[in-house]
Amino acid sequence: MTSERFLITGAFGCIGAWAVKRLLDEGVDVTTYDLPGAPHRLRLLLNDAQMTKVRFVEGDITDDAAFERAVADNGVTNIIHLAALQVPLVRANPILGARVNVVGTAVVFETVRRHAEQVRGLAYASSIAVYGPAAMYPPEPLAHDAAFHPETLYGVTKVANEEWARIYWQDYQIPSVGLRPFFVYGPGRDQGVSSYPSKAMAAAAVGRPYHIPFGGQDVYQHADDVAAAMIQAARTRPHGAPVFNLGGSTATVGEVVSAIETVVPAATGTITFDAEPLFTPNGVDGSAVEALLGPVRWRPLVDGVRDTVEHTRAAVANGRIDIERAIAR
C-alpha cells in the first residue's frame, strides 16, 4: 500500500471525507482536489494531527490543466472521482451542473488517458438517479444493467458519465469502475435530497425534532461503507468500464424512524415523515459488484444509526460540528 498515492476529487463531501479517513488510517498518501472552502466534513471525521497529513490542492474540476498538474505533480496512482453538484443545485443551474458533472468527468478521464502509465486505478461515483421511480420497473430489486429512466437533470449527467467511461474503454482502453450509491447516510451527510434521514439522526442525537419530507422504500448505505467500496474499486483494474449498484439496508422511511427511536428512545414521536416517495426505485440488487471487488460489508441499519448518533454526540462535545449546519433544511 505504501506505493499508492490516492487523489480524491470532492473530498470535502461526505463520501470523500470518509474515503480520506479510511486511507489515512491505512497510512496511504492522500491528495484532495476541491474548490477553496472550509473542509468541515473532514474536521468532523479527522483530528488535527490527521488533518496535517492530507495534501490539499485547490482547483476547479472543469480546469483540465490544473487537474492534470495535480495528478502529475503528486505522482497520483489511484483516483476516486466524487466531485459533482447534486440534484437541487443542478436543477437550479443546469449549465453549471453540466459543466461540473459532465465536463469535470471528461477532465478526469482525459487526464487518466494522458497519464495511463502512472494512474493504476480509477473509480467514480455514478448514482441511483440514473433510474426512474419504482412504478417504471418490476417489483424485484433492480439489476445493475436495468434500463435507465432518469427523472432529474442530475440523473442525466450521471448517465452521460457512465457512457463517457464506456467510450474511453472502447476507444482508449482506459479501465474504470463506476459505483451507484443509493441513499448514503451518516456523519457528514448534510447536503442533497437524500440527506434528510441523516439530518433526522443528527437531530435526534441532540434532542431536536425533525421532519423528513418524503416516504417510500429505498436502500440505505452508511457513508463509511460506501467509501470502503470506492477505495476497493479504485484499486481494481477491470477489463472494461463496468458500473454497479451497491447493496445496503433496504428500508422504508418508517423503518428508518423506528431505528432512530430504537437508538434514541427519547426521540420517539419527534421524527416525522411524509408518505410520498421520491423518484427512486424501491431497491436494487447490489450483489454483482462483489464478483469484481470481493465481499462488500454493509452495516445493518440500526448499527449505522447508532454509529451516526454516537459520532454526532462526540463531535458536539468536542466542538467539531456545526449542528445547525448539520440539520439545516
MARTOR-745640 format. One record per residue (C-alpha): residue in one letter; x, z, y. Coordinates in steps of 0.2 Angstrom, whole numbers, padded with zeros to 4 digits, always signed. Each point is the difference from the previous one (the first is absolute). Last residue first. Layout:
<pts>
AXZY;...
</pts>
This chain:
<pts>
R-0165+0028+0111;A+0013+0013+0002;I+0004+0011-0015;A+0019-0002+0000;R+0002-0002+0018;E-0009+0016+0004;I+0011+0008-0014;D+0016-0005+0009;I+0011+0004-0015;R+0018+0008-0002;G-0003+0017+0008;N+0005+0009-0015;A-0017+0009-0003;V-0009-0016+0003;A+0012-0010-0012;A-0003+0014-0013;R-0019-0002+0001;T+0001-0019-0001;H+0011+0001-0015;E-0011+0012-0009;V-0016-0010+0004;T+0008-0017-0005;D+0007+0007-0016;R-0017+0008-0005;V-0008-0017+0004;G+0012-0009-0011;D-0003+0013-0014;V-0018-0002+0001;L+0001-0019+0000;P+0011-0001-0016;R+0018-0005+0004;W+0004-0018-0004;R+0016-0004-0009;V+0005-0018-0004;P+0007-0004-0017;G+0011-0015-0001;L+0003-0011+0015;L-0004-0017-0007;A-0012+0003-0014;E-0006+0015+0011;V-0007-0012+0013;A-0014-0006-0012;S-0008+0018-0001;G-0007+0001+0017;D-0018-0006-0004;V-0010+0001+0016;G-0014+0010+0006;N-0017-0001+0010;P+0005-0015+0010;T+0003+0002+0018;F-0010-0004+0016;L-0004+0018+0004;P-0014+0010-0008;E-0016+0007+0009;A-0005+0017-0005;D+0008+0010+0015;F+0011+0015-0002;T+0001+0019+0003;I+0014+0013-0001;T-0006+0017+0006;G-0011+0004-0015;T+0013+0009-0010;A+0016+0001+0011;A+0003+0018-0005;P+0002-0005-0018;V+0016-0009+0005;V+0007-0008-0016;T-0017-0002-0009;E-0008-0005+0017;I+0013-0014+0003;A-0003-0006-0018;S-0019+0000+0003;V+0002-0010+0016;V+0010-0013-0010;E-0013+0000-0013;G-0013-0004+0013;V+0011-0014+0007;T-0001-0007-0017;A+0014+0000-0012;T+0013-0011-0009;S+0016+0009-0001;G+0016-0011+0000;G+0005-0017-0005;L+0008-0014+0010;N-0005-0018+0001;F+0014-0012-0003;V+0009-0015+0007;P+0013-0011-0009;A+0013-0010+0009;G+0010-0009-0013;H+0012+0006-0014;P+0001+0018+0005;R+0014+0009+0009;T-0005+0018+0000;R+0008+0013+0011;A-0012-0004+0014;A-0014+0003-0012;Q+0006+0017-0005;I+0001+0005+0018;M-0018-0006+0003;A-0006+0009-0015;A+0008+0017+0006;A-0008-0003+0018;V-0017-0002-0008;D+0002+0016-0009;D+0006+0009+0016;A-0015-0008+0009;H-0013+0008-0012;Q-0011-0014-0007;Y-0019+0000+0001;V-0010-0014-0008;D-0017-0003+0007;Q-0018+0005-0002;G-0013+0000+0014;G-0002+0010+0016;F+0005-0003+0018;P+0002+0009+0017;I+0009+0015-0007;H-0005+0015+0011;Y+0011+0016+0002;P-0001+0018+0003;R+0016+0010+0004;G+0007+0014-0009;V+0019-0005+0001;A+0001-0007-0018;A-0018-0007+0001;A+0005-0011+0015;A+0016-0006-0009;M-0011-0005-0015;A-0013-0008+0011;K+0014-0010+0008;S+0006-0006-0017;P-0018-0005-0004;Y-0001-0009+0017;S+0016-0011-0002;S-0009-0015-0008;V-0004-0008+0016;G+0018+0001+0007;Q+0011+0014+0006;D+0003+0018-0004;R+0008-0001-0017;G+0015+0011+0003;P-0003+0013-0013;G-0011-0007-0014;Y-0011-0015-0003;V+0001-0019-0005;F-0016-0008-0003;F+0004-0016-0010;P+0018-0006+0000;R+0004-0018-0005;L+0018-0002-0005;G+0010-0016+0002;V+0016-0003-0010;S+0013-0013+0005;P+0011-0013-0007;I+0008-0013+0012;Q+0001-0016-0011;Y+0000-0011+0016;D-0015-0012-0001;Q-0011+0008-0013;W+0006+0018+0003;Y-0002-0002+0019;I-0016-0009-0004;R-0007+0015-0009;A+0006+0013+0013;W-0009-0010+0014;E-0016+0000-0011;E+0001+0019-0001;N+0003+0001+0019;A-0015-0012+0004;V-0012+0011-0011;K+0006+0015+0010;T-0003-0009+0016;V-0018-0004-0006;G-0003+0019-0004;Y+0005+0005+0018;L-0013-0013+0006;T-0013+0009-0010;E-0012-0003-0014;P+0013-0008-0012;H-0007-0008-0015;F+0014-0003-0012;A-0003-0003-0018;A+0006+0012-0014;D+0018-0002-0005;H+0005+0018+0000;A-0015+0004-0010;L-0015+0008+0008;P-0008+0016-0008;E-0017-0005-0009;P-0016-0002+0009;P+0002-0019+0003;Y+0005-0005+0017;M-0008-0005+0017;A-0011+0015+0001;A+0016+0011+0001;P+0005-0006+0017;G+0014-0013+0002;Y+0018-0001-0006;V+0016-0003+0010;A-0004+0017+0009;I+0007+0008-0016;S+0017-0002+0009;S+0017-0009+0000;A+0015+0011+0002;Y+0017-0008-0003;A+0014+0002-0012;L+0016-0009+0001;G+0015+0002-0011;R+0019-0005-0002;V+0003-0004+0018;Q+0019-0005+0002;E+0001-0017-0009;A-0018-0005+0007;H+0006+0003+0018;R-0008-0016+0007;R-0015+0001-0011;V-0002+0019+0003;T-0001-0004+0019;E-0013-0014-0003;F-0010+0012-0010;V+0001+0014+0013;V-0004-0011+0015;A-0015-0008-0009;T-0007+0017-0003;G+0002+0004+0019;V-0009-0017+0003;V-0014+0005-0011;N-0004+0018+0004;V+0008+0002+0017;R-0004-0017+0008;A-0017-0001-0009;G-0005+0017+0007;L+0006-0004+0017;I-0011-0015+0000;P-0015+0010-0008;N+0000+0013+0014;A-0014+0013-0003;R-0003-0006-0018;V+0018+0001-0004;L+0001+0018+0008;P-0015+0006-0010;V+0005-0007-0017;Q+0018+0005+0000;L+0016-0007+0009;A+0014-0003-0011;A+0018+0006-0004;L+0001+0005-0019;H+0014-0011-0006;I+0011+0009-0013;I+0017-0008+0000;N+0015+0002-0012;T+0018-0004+0001;V+0003+0003+0019;G+0018-0002+0006;N-0004+0009+0016;D+0006-0014+0012;A-0009-0014-0011;V-0017+0008-0001;A-0001+0006+0018;R+0007-0016+0006;E-0013-0010-0009;F-0013+0011+0008;A+0006-0003+0017;A+0002-0019-0002;D-0018-0001-0008;D-0009+0010+0014;T-0018+0001-0007;I+0005+0017-0008;D+0004+0007+0017;G+0015+0011+0000;E+0007+0017+0001;V+0012+0005-0014;F+0000+0018-0006;R+0014+0005-0013;V-0007+0015-0009;K+0012+0014-0004;T-0004+0009+0016;M-0018+0002-0004;Q+0005+0009-0016;A+0008+0014+0009;D-0015+0002+0012;N-0012+0002-0015;L-0010-0015-0007;L-0018-0002-0004;L-0009+0003+0016;R+0015-0005+0010;L-0002-0017-0008;R-0018-0001+0005;H+0004+0004+0018;P+0013-0014+0001;A-0001-0001+0019;G+0000-0018+0006;P+0011-0016+0002;L-0006-0014-0012;D+0005+0002-0018;Y+0014-0004-0012;T+0006+0015-0010;T+0017+0001-0009;V+0002+0010-0016;D+0015+0004-0010;V-0005+0008-0017;G+0003+0018-0004;E-0015+0002-0012;D-0009+0012+0012;L+0004-0012+0014;L-0008-0014-0010;R-0016+0010-0002;K-0001+0006+0018;V+0002-0018+0006;A-0014-0006-0012;W-0011+0014+0007;A+0003-0006+0018;G-0004-0018-0005;I-0016+0004-0009;C-0006+0010+0016;G+0006-0011+0014;F+0017+0002+0009;A+0009-0009-0014;G-0009-0016+0005;T+0014-0010-0006;I+0011+0008-0013;L+0018-0004-0003;F+0008+0006-0016;R+0019+0000-0003;E+0004+0002-0018;S+0017+0003-0007;T-0002+0018-0002;M-0015-0003-0012;
</pts>
